[in-house]
Amino acid sequence: MVTRTSASIVLVEDHAILREGLRALIELEPDLRVVGEASTGAEGVRVARSASPTLVITDLAMPDGSGLRTVDELRAACPNPRVLVLTAYCTDECIGAALSAGADGYVLKNASRAELLQAIRSVIAGQKYFSEPVFARLVSGYLRRNDPATLAGRRLTERQREVLMRNVELHNTAAVTLFAVRNGLLPTRDVEQSLNDERPAAPSACRQRKQRGQLH
């Protein structure tokens, strides 16, 4: 059932069976509807420009080139839609490149139905969403760039850290960082920026893997 407030979605995925599965899953939800599909990045940009969707879900592997370029071109051609990357590839290079290109979320293809729907709704609502392994890489990148003793700078005091460790069962710095980000104590953009700053050559490395057909 489609409601007046249904969010519109365009799917960009070169495997037809995956597009069909995504459409079937999404259209079971009364607040979501698929308004367009594309099997290549270039086609995805054309469909998005025509349909003006709320959200574009795109793979990183496209037969006509890099899915990263698709994100870039989507931002240039129709800046309003949110962009959620759905891929099987989880590397620092590709995560950093996707975020630099303007992706609002990054979900792995082994995500559950519940997680994918949560990601879709979170991104539509203007939030960032990352699958757990992706978020772990973002946090690791932040920790490599910052002194764990000043984990969240002025936002997280030692007393707050002790309370988190004792009451929320967070037993290492990475876990506390993750909690801090998710609860607004540490801005997500700081974590993302650390990953991007640390890997200036990331986009080209990811593009080379995609051109060899190693990204899905």
Secondary structure as UniProt FT lines:
FT   TURN            4..5
FT   STRAND          7..12
FT   HELIX           16..26
FT   TURN            27..28
FT   TURN            30..31
FT   STRAND          32..38
FT   HELIX           41..51
FT   STRAND          55..58
FT   STRAND          61..62
FT   TURN            63..64
FT   STRAND          65..66
FT   HELIX           67..77
FT   STRAND          82..87
FT   HELIX           92..101
FT   STRAND          105..108
FT   TURN            109..110
FT   HELIX           113..124
FT   TURN            125..126
FT   STRAND          129..130
FT   HELIX           132..145
FT   HELIX           148..150
FT   TURN            151..152
FT   HELIX           153..155
FT   HELIX           158..167
FT   HELIX           173..182
FT   TURN            183..184
FT   HELIX           188..198
FT   TURN            200..201
FT   HELIX           202..211
FT   TURN            212..213
//
